[in-house]
C-alpha cells in the first residue's frame, strides 16, 4: 500500500531525461507523477486518486517548447482545478518576463534553468507545506461535488435558501443528487443539529403512506398493535425530505396540503391534531406542472411546495465535473471494496469526457463500481470502458475490436462479404434439403433473388428435390 502521507508531486517537463533525474533525486521525500505536455498533465490530475501536494512545471512545453505559453496555460488550469495547490515554475526562456507572468497568475516560486535538484527539492517541500496548510484551513464546504459554474451556482443558491422557513421543491432528472442537495441544505442551515429524515414516497404502498407520514394510533387498522409516530413527528424541528413527491396518491394530497398551510396533522385513528414544525423539502424527477395539467397532482399543493424552487443540473451539462466525480468516488469505493483503484487510459479518458451519462451521478458511480470489480489496479482501455456505457449502437460498434483478418495484408471487404453470403446460402440450402423456396424463406428473400445470388457467387444450382442440375 502506498504511503498516502508522503507528498505527491507532479513533474511536467518535455525532456524525459530531466524528469527521470528529478524523480530519482526527489524519491526520498516524494511520490511523483510525470507528464511531458499540458494535456498529459491535466489527464494525470483528473485520474489521480490522491490530491497533488505540489507541482514543478517547466514553461517550455510542446507544441511550442521555446515559448512559455503552454506552461503558463497549465499553471492557470492547475490552479483553477485546485486553488490551494502551490506550483514551482521552471524555465530557461525570457526568465524575468516569464517569472512575472507566472507569479501574476498564481505560481508559488520561479526558478531559472539550470537549477540544482537540492534547490528545487527545498522549494517543493516549502510548496507542500503551504498546500497542506491551505487545505487544513479551507472552510468546510457543502458535500455537493463539482466545480463547474452550474454546481457553484447551485451551492450558492442552497446557501442563500438554507435558513428560509418555506418549503422548497428540488426538480431534476433521476440520479442528479436531489437527496444529497437536500441534506447539504439541512447541514448548512440553522436546523443542522436537528434530525434530517428522508422518505421515498414511491417506496411505500399507497394504502400505508398516510400512516407512515403522520403516524397511527393503536388499532387504527389491521396490524396496528401499537401507536407509532410518523415521519413528521420523527423530523421534529429538523428537515423532512419528501422524495418522489409526485408519487403521492391524490386522496392523500389534501392532508399534506393542510399540514403545509397550518402546521397541523392527525395520526391515523386519532382526532386530536398535532403540530408539525419540520422544514419540508420535496423532490421529484417528474414535471409536476404537466402532472397538474393531467390531473394527477393538485395545483394548490404544487404551488405550496414550490414556494422556493431549484433545478438540479444534469451531469451532461457540467463539463469536467465528470472527472471531478470520478476522482471523488474512485478512492472511496476502492477503500470500501478493498481493491486497488484503476486508471483510465488516454482514449478511455477521452470517451469518459464525451459520454452524456443519461443516468447522471448515480450512473457514474455504478460505472466506477463495475470498472473496479473488473479492472482493479489496471489501466482501463477505451473498448473496456465502452462496454460499461449506454452508448448509441453506432458508437459502440466503433469501439468494438477489429476482426483479426482486417489487420492482414490484402484484405478485401467485398471478398469477405461474398464469403459470408456464400456461407449463409449454403447453410440455408442444406437445411432446406435443396428446396429453393424453403431456402429463400429461411434467408428472408424472394426465390428469384436467391437464384440470382447463386449465379453471381458461382454456386451449383440444386433441383427442387435436392438434386443438382
C-alpha beads as a LAMMPS data file, in Angstrom:
LAMMPS data file: protein, C-alpha beads

469 atoms
468 bonds

1 atom types
1 bond types

-500.0 500.0 xlo xhi
-500.0 500.0 ylo yhi
-500.0 500.0 zlo zhi

Masses

1 110.0

Atoms # bond

1 1 1 0.000 0.000 0.000
2 1 1 1.368 3.477 -0.854
3 1 1 2.122 5.874 1.979
4 1 1 -0.589 8.479 1.429
5 1 1 1.155 10.802 3.897
6 1 1 4.117 11.164 1.518
7 1 1 3.708 14.273 -0.613
8 1 1 2.536 13.643 -4.173
9 1 1 4.481 15.725 -6.702
10 1 1 3.551 16.458 -10.312
11 1 1 6.587 16.867 -12.609
12 1 1 5.900 18.456 -16.005
13 1 1 8.807 18.655 -18.490
14 1 1 9.084 17.573 -22.123
15 1 1 12.626 16.227 -21.604
16 1 1 12.357 12.621 -20.313
17 1 1 15.939 12.616 -19.049
18 1 1 15.266 15.658 -16.838
19 1 1 12.072 14.085 -15.490
20 1 1 13.884 10.831 -14.741
21 1 1 16.739 12.613 -12.989
22 1 1 14.442 14.764 -10.864
23 1 1 12.171 11.841 -9.958
24 1 1 15.255 9.915 -8.764
25 1 1 16.565 12.919 -6.816
26 1 1 13.192 13.561 -5.143
27 1 1 12.399 9.901 -4.392
28 1 1 13.353 10.028 -0.678
29 1 1 10.737 12.723 0.043
30 1 1 8.106 12.499 -2.725
31 1 1 5.887 10.201 -4.719
32 1 1 5.914 11.538 -8.278
33 1 1 3.675 11.743 -11.335
34 1 1 5.362 12.774 -14.599
35 1 1 3.967 14.389 -17.743
36 1 1 5.597 15.737 -20.901
37 1 1 2.830 18.094 -22.046
38 1 1 -0.131 20.102 -20.809
39 1 1 -2.781 17.531 -21.902
40 1 1 -0.827 14.725 -20.214
41 1 1 -0.553 16.747 -17.003
42 1 1 -4.276 17.529 -16.939
43 1 1 -5.108 13.858 -17.566
44 1 1 -2.879 12.831 -14.644
45 1 1 -4.564 15.351 -12.349
46 1 1 -8.001 14.103 -13.380
47 1 1 -7.117 10.452 -12.874
48 1 1 -5.080 10.784 -9.675
49 1 1 -6.717 9.090 -6.712
50 1 1 -4.725 11.285 -4.300
51 1 1 -4.586 15.077 -4.083
52 1 1 -1.419 16.539 -5.578
53 1 1 0.599 18.427 -2.954
54 1 1 2.959 20.378 -5.233
55 1 1 3.808 20.760 -8.915
56 1 1 7.050 21.523 -10.738
57 1 1 6.192 22.912 -14.166
58 1 1 8.617 23.700 -16.990
59 1 1 7.077 26.519 -19.023
60 1 1 8.616 25.324 -22.324
61 1 1 6.163 22.604 -23.329
62 1 1 5.063 21.217 -26.722
63 1 1 3.817 22.149 -29.230
64 1 1 5.876 25.325 -28.701
65 1 1 8.722 24.293 -26.376
66 1 1 10.670 27.507 -26.985
67 1 1 7.857 29.695 -25.703
68 1 1 6.248 29.842 -22.217
69 1 1 2.614 29.888 -23.397
70 1 1 1.745 26.213 -22.798
71 1 1 3.355 26.136 -19.375
72 1 1 1.636 29.325 -18.272
73 1 1 -1.695 27.982 -19.508
74 1 1 -1.090 24.814 -17.482
75 1 1 -0.399 26.825 -14.325
76 1 1 -3.750 28.542 -14.744
77 1 1 -5.573 25.261 -15.324
78 1 1 -3.972 23.587 -12.301
79 1 1 -4.893 26.480 -10.021
80 1 1 -8.413 26.531 -11.403
81 1 1 -8.783 22.836 -10.566
82 1 1 -7.074 23.100 -7.146
83 1 1 -6.801 26.711 -5.887
84 1 1 -4.834 25.626 -2.800
85 1 1 -2.103 23.918 -4.888
86 1 1 1.353 25.590 -4.784
87 1 1 3.321 25.433 -8.042
88 1 1 7.043 25.874 -8.583
89 1 1 7.803 27.098 -12.102
90 1 1 10.986 26.308 -14.037
91 1 1 12.003 27.995 -17.289
92 1 1 15.016 28.752 -19.454
93 1 1 13.481 31.347 -21.767
94 1 1 12.983 35.057 -21.051
95 1 1 13.285 34.344 -17.345
96 1 1 12.299 37.743 -15.929
97 1 1 9.174 38.222 -18.036
98 1 1 8.110 34.598 -17.512
99 1 1 8.684 34.879 -13.768
100 1 1 6.448 37.948 -13.528
101 1 1 3.705 36.378 -15.559
102 1 1 3.879 33.082 -13.672
103 1 1 3.650 34.773 -10.294
104 1 1 0.868 37.040 -11.526
105 1 1 -1.322 34.050 -12.325
106 1 1 -0.539 32.358 -9.016
107 1 1 2.731 30.389 -9.214
108 1 1 4.398 29.920 -5.820
109 1 1 8.079 30.215 -6.831
110 1 1 10.035 30.654 -10.048
111 1 1 13.481 29.165 -10.784
112 1 1 15.503 29.674 -13.965
113 1 1 17.242 26.768 -15.649
114 1 1 19.609 25.253 -14.817
115 1 1 18.514 24.754 -11.200
116 1 1 20.080 22.148 -8.922
117 1 1 17.880 19.309 -7.618
118 1 1 18.571 20.215 -3.937
119 1 1 17.409 23.792 -4.602
120 1 1 14.241 22.560 -6.276
121 1 1 13.637 19.935 -3.587
122 1 1 13.690 22.614 -0.879
123 1 1 11.320 24.812 -2.909
124 1 1 8.929 21.902 -3.387
125 1 1 8.969 20.991 0.300
126 1 1 8.007 24.593 1.053
127 1 1 5.233 24.343 -1.542
128 1 1 3.918 21.133 0.052
129 1 1 3.791 22.803 3.460
130 1 1 1.785 25.738 2.114
131 1 1 -0.570 23.484 0.138
132 1 1 -1.351 21.302 3.128
133 1 1 -1.828 24.296 5.408
134 1 1 -4.225 25.839 2.884
135 1 1 -6.226 22.613 2.750
136 1 1 -6.378 22.356 6.532
137 1 1 -7.648 25.924 6.834
138 1 1 -10.086 25.621 3.957
139 1 1 -13.641 26.246 5.226
140 1 1 -15.962 23.268 5.293
141 1 1 -17.870 23.112 2.027
142 1 1 -21.125 21.507 1.058
143 1 1 -20.840 17.854 0.205
144 1 1 -22.075 18.512 -3.354
145 1 1 -19.156 17.529 -5.591
146 1 1 -18.295 19.595 -8.660
147 1 1 -16.537 22.783 -9.662
148 1 1 -18.470 23.723 -12.807
149 1 1 -20.354 27.012 -13.000
150 1 1 -23.795 25.337 -12.614
151 1 1 -22.649 23.487 -9.474
152 1 1 -21.142 26.617 -7.975
153 1 1 -24.393 28.454 -8.683
154 1 1 -26.395 25.612 -7.101
155 1 1 -24.260 25.698 -3.945
156 1 1 -24.694 29.468 -3.721
157 1 1 -28.478 29.125 -4.083
158 1 1 -28.640 26.422 -1.418
159 1 1 -26.635 28.588 0.977
160 1 1 -28.973 31.536 0.389
161 1 1 -32.072 29.423 0.968
162 1 1 -30.743 27.260 3.815
163 1 1 -32.442 29.174 6.644
164 1 1 -35.668 30.068 4.836
165 1 1 -38.710 28.614 6.637
166 1 1 -40.634 27.898 3.441
167 1 1 -40.975 24.587 1.603
168 1 1 -38.520 24.012 -1.245
169 1 1 -39.018 21.896 -4.359
170 1 1 -35.988 20.201 -5.936
171 1 1 -36.624 19.144 -9.520
172 1 1 -34.317 17.264 -11.859
173 1 1 -33.643 14.060 -13.709
174 1 1 -33.181 10.782 -11.889
175 1 1 -29.697 10.390 -10.436
176 1 1 -28.789 14.093 -10.281
177 1 1 -28.324 14.047 -6.487
178 1 1 -31.520 15.609 -5.168
179 1 1 -31.263 13.863 -1.784
180 1 1 -27.603 14.908 -1.472
181 1 1 -28.616 18.511 -2.185
182 1 1 -31.396 18.316 0.398
183 1 1 -29.003 17.010 3.034
184 1 1 -26.462 19.699 2.135
185 1 1 -29.188 22.320 2.579
186 1 1 -30.026 20.884 6.007
187 1 1 -26.390 20.700 7.122
188 1 1 -25.749 24.360 6.300
189 1 1 -28.988 25.596 7.885
190 1 1 -29.799 26.626 11.452
191 1 1 -31.502 23.221 11.782
192 1 1 -28.254 21.305 11.216
193 1 1 -28.221 19.819 14.734
194 1 1 -31.831 18.658 14.411
195 1 1 -32.956 15.461 12.610
196 1 1 -32.831 15.039 8.840
197 1 1 -35.452 12.496 7.744
198 1 1 -35.780 11.329 4.137
199 1 1 -38.783 9.342 2.926
200 1 1 -39.199 7.933 -0.578
201 1 1 -42.892 8.328 -1.359
202 1 1 -42.623 5.888 -4.274
203 1 1 -41.319 3.109 -1.998
204 1 1 -44.354 2.999 0.319
205 1 1 -47.603 1.283 -0.634
206 1 1 -50.357 3.852 -1.291
207 1 1 -52.514 2.416 1.488
208 1 1 -49.751 2.822 4.078
209 1 1 -48.197 6.156 3.209
210 1 1 -50.573 8.283 5.318
211 1 1 -49.699 6.292 8.447
212 1 1 -46.005 6.420 7.510
213 1 1 -46.069 10.219 7.230
214 1 1 -48.390 11.131 10.084
215 1 1 -48.239 8.090 12.369
216 1 1 -51.136 5.975 13.650
217 1 1 -52.971 5.093 16.837
218 1 1 -53.173 1.614 18.264
219 1 1 -55.857 -0.394 16.470
220 1 1 -56.207 2.193 13.683
221 1 1 -56.051 -0.622 11.116
222 1 1 -55.376 -4.348 10.959
223 1 1 -51.881 -4.998 12.262
224 1 1 -51.603 -1.725 14.201
225 1 1 -50.842 -3.400 17.522
226 1 1 -49.410 -0.216 19.000
227 1 1 -49.257 3.526 18.398
228 1 1 -46.479 4.728 16.147
229 1 1 -45.012 8.115 15.318
230 1 1 -44.794 9.148 11.659
231 1 1 -42.033 10.831 9.702
232 1 1 -43.320 14.330 10.509
233 1 1 -43.001 13.603 14.216
234 1 1 -39.571 11.965 13.795
235 1 1 -38.267 15.015 11.939
236 1 1 -39.319 17.305 14.790
237 1 1 -37.790 20.758 14.297
238 1 1 -35.400 19.431 11.649
239 1 1 -35.865 18.775 7.945
240 1 1 -38.207 16.310 6.230
241 1 1 -37.416 15.331 2.652
242 1 1 -40.365 14.001 0.643
243 1 1 -38.545 12.308 -2.223
244 1 1 -40.548 11.355 -5.342
245 1 1 -43.378 13.556 -4.083
246 1 1 -45.087 13.215 -7.458
247 1 1 -45.995 9.630 -6.488
248 1 1 -48.262 10.696 -3.613
249 1 1 -51.835 9.363 -4.023
250 1 1 -54.371 12.033 -4.915
251 1 1 -56.522 11.319 -1.845
252 1 1 -53.581 11.995 0.479
253 1 1 -52.544 15.266 -1.143
254 1 1 -55.191 17.444 0.622
255 1 1 -53.959 16.187 4.019
256 1 1 -50.387 17.107 3.180
257 1 1 -51.561 20.500 1.923
258 1 1 -53.347 21.113 5.227
259 1 1 -50.166 20.333 7.155
260 1 1 -48.133 22.691 4.978
261 1 1 -50.676 25.507 5.359
262 1 1 -51.446 25.420 9.086
263 1 1 -48.835 23.065 10.519
264 1 1 -51.398 20.535 11.782
265 1 1 -51.839 16.839 11.098
266 1 1 -53.726 13.874 12.524
267 1 1 -52.371 10.460 13.279
268 1 1 -54.462 7.789 11.571
269 1 1 -57.143 6.743 14.089
270 1 1 -56.849 9.891 16.235
271 1 1 -58.963 13.051 16.407
272 1 1 -56.546 15.326 18.249
273 1 1 -54.416 17.487 15.989
274 1 1 -50.656 17.518 16.363
275 1 1 -48.216 20.221 15.312
276 1 1 -45.600 19.798 12.591
277 1 1 -42.556 22.046 12.760
278 1 1 -40.122 20.441 10.285
279 1 1 -38.879 22.291 7.225
280 1 1 -40.244 20.487 4.139
281 1 1 -38.118 19.766 1.084
282 1 1 -39.844 17.949 -1.771
283 1 1 -38.033 16.295 -4.657
284 1 1 -39.213 14.846 -7.951
285 1 1 -37.950 13.748 -11.349
286 1 1 -41.404 14.312 -12.826
287 1 1 -42.572 17.552 -14.400
288 1 1 -45.158 18.492 -11.766
289 1 1 -46.626 21.233 -13.975
290 1 1 -47.510 18.562 -16.516
291 1 1 -48.805 16.311 -13.729
292 1 1 -51.093 19.151 -12.607
293 1 1 -52.410 19.610 -16.163
294 1 1 -53.048 15.870 -16.409
295 1 1 -55.000 15.898 -13.133
296 1 1 -52.553 13.637 -11.305
297 1 1 -51.279 16.290 -8.901
298 1 1 -53.166 19.043 -7.110
299 1 1 -52.380 22.542 -8.320
300 1 1 -52.700 24.067 -4.835
301 1 1 -50.269 21.519 -3.373
302 1 1 -47.819 22.139 -6.204
303 1 1 -47.882 25.894 -5.595
304 1 1 -47.432 25.372 -1.846
305 1 1 -44.466 23.031 -2.297
306 1 1 -42.767 25.230 -4.881
307 1 1 -42.672 28.471 -2.902
308 1 1 -38.932 28.025 -3.456
309 1 1 -37.776 26.002 -6.434
310 1 1 -34.363 24.701 -7.528
311 1 1 -33.471 22.728 -10.651
312 1 1 -30.739 20.092 -10.323
313 1 1 -28.473 20.279 -13.393
314 1 1 -27.936 17.029 -15.342
315 1 1 -24.375 15.723 -15.440
316 1 1 -24.070 16.189 -19.223
317 1 1 -24.201 19.979 -18.661
318 1 1 -21.446 20.032 -16.031
319 1 1 -18.364 19.687 -18.245
320 1 1 -15.293 18.363 -16.437
321 1 1 -17.246 17.648 -13.248
322 1 1 -17.480 14.091 -14.587
323 1 1 -13.730 13.832 -13.915
324 1 1 -14.094 15.520 -10.513
325 1 1 -16.760 12.958 -9.597
326 1 1 -14.526 10.135 -10.819
327 1 1 -11.763 11.396 -8.529
328 1 1 -14.297 11.624 -5.695
329 1 1 -15.867 8.180 -5.999
330 1 1 -12.863 6.092 -7.063
331 1 1 -10.807 6.251 -3.827
332 1 1 -13.930 5.945 -1.664
333 1 1 -15.266 2.875 -3.462
334 1 1 -11.805 1.331 -3.761
335 1 1 -11.313 1.658 0.013
336 1 1 -14.784 0.235 0.704
337 1 1 -14.183 -2.762 -1.531
338 1 1 -10.562 -3.315 -0.519
339 1 1 -9.419 -3.125 -4.145
340 1 1 -6.680 -1.001 -5.735
341 1 1 -8.095 1.787 -7.913
342 1 1 -7.990 1.627 -11.687
343 1 1 -6.828 4.378 -14.037
344 1 1 -8.309 5.449 -17.358
345 1 1 -6.105 5.214 -20.423
346 1 1 -5.885 8.268 -22.649
347 1 1 -8.535 7.072 -25.132
348 1 1 -10.785 5.888 -22.296
349 1 1 -10.433 9.282 -20.609
350 1 1 -11.496 10.965 -23.873
351 1 1 -14.563 8.684 -24.049
352 1 1 -15.385 9.488 -20.401
353 1 1 -15.274 13.174 -21.298
354 1 1 -17.587 12.700 -24.309
355 1 1 -20.180 10.413 -22.686
356 1 1 -23.541 12.031 -21.784
357 1 1 -24.271 9.971 -18.619
358 1 1 -28.051 9.684 -19.096
359 1 1 -28.317 8.206 -15.590
360 1 1 -26.344 11.150 -14.175
361 1 1 -24.279 10.846 -10.979
362 1 1 -25.925 7.572 -9.940
363 1 1 -24.914 6.012 -13.260
364 1 1 -21.376 7.371 -12.966
365 1 1 -20.973 5.846 -9.507
366 1 1 -22.225 2.476 -10.720
367 1 1 -19.818 2.541 -13.677
368 1 1 -16.933 3.185 -11.275
369 1 1 -18.072 0.195 -9.196
370 1 1 -18.213 -2.087 -12.238
371 1 1 -14.819 -0.971 -13.500
372 1 1 -13.345 -1.552 -10.039
373 1 1 -14.748 -5.080 -9.965
374 1 1 -13.308 -5.905 -13.399
375 1 1 -10.096 -3.869 -13.671
376 1 1 -8.867 -3.096 -10.139
377 1 1 -5.266 -1.923 -10.275
378 1 1 -5.261 -1.857 -14.087
379 1 1 -5.387 0.777 -16.815
380 1 1 -8.822 0.735 -18.430
381 1 1 -8.791 0.879 -22.235
382 1 1 -11.406 2.626 -24.341
383 1 1 -13.047 -0.616 -25.515
384 1 1 -13.304 -1.827 -21.895
385 1 1 -14.935 1.419 -20.792
386 1 1 -17.273 1.435 -23.818
387 1 1 -18.624 -1.952 -22.728
388 1 1 -19.858 -0.348 -19.484
389 1 1 -21.552 2.678 -21.110
390 1 1 -25.020 3.125 -22.556
391 1 1 -23.733 4.101 -25.980
392 1 1 -25.580 4.508 -29.244
393 1 1 -25.161 1.234 -31.206
394 1 1 -23.198 3.017 -33.933
395 1 1 -20.795 4.459 -31.355
396 1 1 -20.493 1.114 -29.567
397 1 1 -19.639 -0.588 -32.876
398 1 1 -16.828 1.912 -33.345
399 1 1 -15.312 0.725 -30.070
400 1 1 -15.530 -2.995 -30.869
401 1 1 -12.160 -4.656 -31.544
402 1 1 -11.357 -5.170 -35.235
403 1 1 -11.666 -8.694 -36.664
404 1 1 -8.194 -10.276 -36.942
405 1 1 -8.332 -10.677 -40.742
406 1 1 -8.780 -6.946 -41.318
407 1 1 -5.284 -6.384 -39.937
408 1 1 -3.633 -8.620 -42.549
409 1 1 -2.352 -7.603 -45.969
410 1 1 -4.641 -7.917 -48.982
411 1 1 -7.901 -7.712 -47.038
412 1 1 -10.956 -7.129 -49.273
413 1 1 -14.294 -6.145 -47.781
414 1 1 -16.121 -7.301 -50.950
415 1 1 -14.500 -10.741 -50.744
416 1 1 -15.258 -11.009 -47.007
417 1 1 -18.913 -10.169 -47.691
418 1 1 -19.073 -12.721 -50.542
419 1 1 -17.680 -15.422 -48.234
420 1 1 -20.267 -14.587 -45.591
421 1 1 -23.117 -14.566 -48.122
422 1 1 -21.953 -17.886 -49.639
423 1 1 -21.851 -19.479 -46.183
424 1 1 -25.419 -18.386 -45.352
425 1 1 -26.816 -19.574 -48.682
426 1 1 -25.080 -22.946 -48.468
427 1 1 -26.358 -23.425 -44.914
428 1 1 -29.910 -22.498 -45.926
429 1 1 -29.872 -24.893 -48.912
430 1 1 -28.532 -27.707 -46.741
431 1 1 -31.176 -27.090 -44.099
432 1 1 -33.905 -26.978 -46.798
433 1 1 -32.567 -30.190 -48.413
434 1 1 -32.125 -28.339 -51.715
435 1 1 -35.606 -26.759 -51.805
436 1 1 -35.163 -23.288 -53.308
437 1 1 -38.492 -21.997 -51.980
438 1 1 -37.803 -23.099 -48.416
439 1 1 -34.194 -21.824 -48.520
440 1 1 -35.438 -18.429 -49.742
441 1 1 -37.915 -18.277 -46.844
442 1 1 -35.120 -19.083 -44.375
443 1 1 -32.998 -16.277 -45.822
444 1 1 -35.894 -13.807 -45.928
445 1 1 -35.519 -13.121 -49.672
446 1 1 -37.553 -13.865 -52.823
447 1 1 -36.922 -17.150 -54.661
448 1 1 -35.819 -15.333 -57.827
449 1 1 -33.352 -13.248 -55.792
450 1 1 -31.867 -16.455 -54.431
451 1 1 -31.396 -17.807 -57.989
452 1 1 -29.595 -14.605 -58.928
453 1 1 -27.281 -14.712 -55.872
454 1 1 -26.401 -18.364 -56.548
455 1 1 -25.402 -17.451 -60.119
456 1 1 -23.327 -14.446 -59.015
457 1 1 -21.492 -16.481 -56.382
458 1 1 -20.889 -19.389 -58.775
459 1 1 -22.663 -21.955 -56.585
460 1 1 -24.120 -25.152 -58.006
461 1 1 -27.854 -24.892 -58.616
462 1 1 -29.901 -27.552 -56.766
463 1 1 -33.098 -29.039 -58.120
464 1 1 -36.366 -28.908 -56.226
465 1 1 -35.903 -32.405 -54.801
466 1 1 -32.325 -31.721 -53.695
467 1 1 -30.527 -32.995 -56.843
468 1 1 -28.080 -30.716 -58.645
469 1 1 -28.753 -29.663 -62.189

Bonds

1 1 1 2
2 1 2 3
3 1 3 4
4 1 4 5
5 1 5 6
6 1 6 7
7 1 7 8
8 1 8 9
9 1 9 10
10 1 10 11
11 1 11 12
12 1 12 13
13 1 13 14
14 1 14 15
15 1 15 16
16 1 16 17
17 1 17 18
18 1 18 19
19 1 19 20
20 1 20 21
21 1 21 22
22 1 22 23
23 1 23 24
24 1 24 25
25 1 25 26
26 1 26 27
27 1 27 28
28 1 28 29
29 1 29 30
30 1 30 31
31 1 31 32
32 1 32 33
33 1 33 34
34 1 34 35
35 1 35 36
36 1 36 37
37 1 37 38
38 1 38 39
39 1 39 40
40 1 40 41
41 1 41 42
42 1 42 43
43 1 43 44
44 1 44 45
45 1 45 46
46 1 46 47
47 1 47 48
48 1 48 49
49 1 49 50
50 1 50 51
51 1 51 52
52 1 52 53
53 1 53 54
54 1 54 55
55 1 55 56
56 1 56 57
57 1 57 58
58 1 58 59
59 1 59 60
60 1 60 61
61 1 61 62
62 1 62 63
63 1 63 64
64 1 64 65
65 1 65 66
66 1 66 67
67 1 67 68
68 1 68 69
69 1 69 70
70 1 70 71
71 1 71 72
72 1 72 73
73 1 73 74
74 1 74 75
75 1 75 76
76 1 76 77
77 1 77 78
78 1 78 79
79 1 79 80
80 1 80 81
81 1 81 82
82 1 82 83
83 1 83 84
84 1 84 85
85 1 85 86
86 1 86 87
87 1 87 88
88 1 88 89
89 1 89 90
90 1 90 91
91 1 91 92
92 1 92 93
93 1 93 94
94 1 94 95
95 1 95 96
96 1 96 97
97 1 97 98
98 1 98 99
99 1 99 100
100 1 100 101
101 1 101 102
102 1 102 103
103 1 103 104
104 1 104 105
105 1 105 106
106 1 106 107
107 1 107 108
108 1 108 109
109 1 109 110
110 1 110 111
111 1 111 112
112 1 112 113
113 1 113 114
114 1 114 115
115 1 115 116
116 1 116 117
117 1 117 118
118 1 118 119
119 1 119 120
120 1 120 121
121 1 121 122
122 1 122 123
123 1 123 124
124 1 124 125
125 1 125 126
126 1 126 127
127 1 127 128
128 1 128 129
129 1 129 130
130 1 130 131
131 1 131 132
132 1 132 133
133 1 133 134
134 1 134 135
135 1 135 136
136 1 136 137
137 1 137 138
138 1 138 139
139 1 139 140
140 1 140 141
141 1 141 142
142 1 142 143
143 1 143 144
144 1 144 145
145 1 145 146
146 1 146 147
147 1 147 148
148 1 148 149
149 1 149 150
150 1 150 151
151 1 151 152
152 1 152 153
153 1 153 154
154 1 154 155
155 1 155 156
156 1 156 157
157 1 157 158
158 1 158 159
159 1 159 160
160 1 160 161
161 1 161 162
162 1 162 163
163 1 163 164
164 1 164 165
165 1 165 166
166 1 166 167
167 1 167 168
168 1 168 169
169 1 169 170
170 1 170 171
171 1 171 172
172 1 172 173
173 1 173 174
174 1 174 175
175 1 175 176
176 1 176 177
177 1 177 178
178 1 178 179
179 1 179 180
180 1 180 181
181 1 181 182
182 1 182 183
183 1 183 184
184 1 184 185
185 1 185 186
186 1 186 187
187 1 187 188
188 1 188 189
189 1 189 190
190 1 190 191
191 1 191 192
192 1 192 193
193 1 193 194
194 1 194 195
195 1 195 196
196 1 196 197
197 1 197 198
198 1 198 199
199 1 199 200
200 1 200 201
201 1 201 202
202 1 202 203
203 1 203 204
204 1 204 205
205 1 205 206
206 1 206 207
207 1 207 208
208 1 208 209
209 1 209 210
210 1 210 211
211 1 211 212
212 1 212 213
213 1 213 214
214 1 214 215
215 1 215 216
216 1 216 217
217 1 217 218
218 1 218 219
219 1 219 220
220 1 220 221
221 1 221 222
222 1 222 223
223 1 223 224
224 1 224 225
225 1 225 226
226 1 226 227
227 1 227 228
228 1 228 229
229 1 229 230
230 1 230 231
231 1 231 232
232 1 232 233
233 1 233 234
234 1 234 235
235 1 235 236
236 1 236 237
237 1 237 238
238 1 238 239
239 1 239 240
240 1 240 241
241 1 241 242
242 1 242 243
243 1 243 244
244 1 244 245
245 1 245 246
246 1 246 247
247 1 247 248
248 1 248 249
249 1 249 250
250 1 250 251
251 1 251 252
252 1 252 253
253 1 253 254
254 1 254 255
255 1 255 256
256 1 256 257
257 1 257 258
258 1 258 259
259 1 259 260
260 1 260 261
261 1 261 262
262 1 262 263
263 1 263 264
264 1 264 265
265 1 265 266
266 1 266 267
267 1 267 268
268 1 268 269
269 1 269 270
270 1 270 271
271 1 271 272
272 1 272 273
273 1 273 274
274 1 274 275
275 1 275 276
276 1 276 277
277 1 277 278
278 1 278 279
279 1 279 280
280 1 280 281
281 1 281 282
282 1 282 283
283 1 283 284
284 1 284 285
285 1 285 286
286 1 286 287
287 1 287 288
288 1 288 289
289 1 289 290
290 1 290 291
291 1 291 292
292 1 292 293
293 1 293 294
294 1 294 295
295 1 295 296
296 1 296 297
297 1 297 298
298 1 298 299
299 1 299 300
300 1 300 301
301 1 301 302
302 1 302 303
303 1 303 304
304 1 304 305
305 1 305 306
306 1 306 307
307 1 307 308
308 1 308 309
309 1 309 310
310 1 310 311
311 1 311 312
312 1 312 313
313 1 313 314
314 1 314 315
315 1 315 316
316 1 316 317
317 1 317 318
318 1 318 319
319 1 319 320
320 1 320 321
321 1 321 322
322 1 322 323
323 1 323 324
324 1 324 325
325 1 325 326
326 1 326 327
327 1 327 328
328 1 328 329
329 1 329 330
330 1 330 331
331 1 331 332
332 1 332 333
333 1 333 334
334 1 334 335
335 1 335 336
336 1 336 337
337 1 337 338
338 1 338 339
339 1 339 340
340 1 340 341
341 1 341 342
342 1 342 343
343 1 343 344
344 1 344 345
345 1 345 346
346 1 346 347
347 1 347 348
348 1 348 349
349 1 349 350
350 1 350 351
351 1 351 352
352 1 352 353
353 1 353 354
354 1 354 355
355 1 355 356
356 1 356 357
357 1 357 358
358 1 358 359
359 1 359 360
360 1 360 361
361 1 361 362
362 1 362 363
363 1 363 364
364 1 364 365
365 1 365 366
366 1 366 367
367 1 367 368
368 1 368 369
369 1 369 370
370 1 370 371
371 1 371 372
372 1 372 373
373 1 373 374
374 1 374 375
375 1 375 376
376 1 376 377
377 1 377 378
378 1 378 379
379 1 379 380
380 1 380 381
381 1 381 382
382 1 382 383
383 1 383 384
384 1 384 385
385 1 385 386
386 1 386 387
387 1 387 388
388 1 388 389
389 1 389 390
390 1 390 391
391 1 391 392
392 1 392 393
393 1 393 394
394 1 394 395
395 1 395 396
396 1 396 397
397 1 397 398
398 1 398 399
399 1 399 400
400 1 400 401
401 1 401 402
402 1 402 403
403 1 403 404
404 1 404 405
405 1 405 406
406 1 406 407
407 1 407 408
408 1 408 409
409 1 409 410
410 1 410 411
411 1 411 412
412 1 412 413
413 1 413 414
414 1 414 415
415 1 415 416
416 1 416 417
417 1 417 418
418 1 418 419
419 1 419 420
420 1 420 421
421 1 421 422
422 1 422 423
423 1 423 424
424 1 424 425
425 1 425 426
426 1 426 427
427 1 427 428
428 1 428 429
429 1 429 430
430 1 430 431
431 1 431 432
432 1 432 433
433 1 433 434
434 1 434 435
435 1 435 436
436 1 436 437
437 1 437 438
438 1 438 439
439 1 439 440
440 1 440 441
441 1 441 442
442 1 442 443
443 1 443 444
444 1 444 445
445 1 445 446
446 1 446 447
447 1 447 448
448 1 448 449
449 1 449 450
450 1 450 451
451 1 451 452
452 1 452 453
453 1 453 454
454 1 454 455
455 1 455 456
456 1 456 457
457 1 457 458
458 1 458 459
459 1 459 460
460 1 460 461
461 1 461 462
462 1 462 463
463 1 463 464
464 1 464 465
465 1 465 466
466 1 466 467
467 1 467 468
468 1 468 469
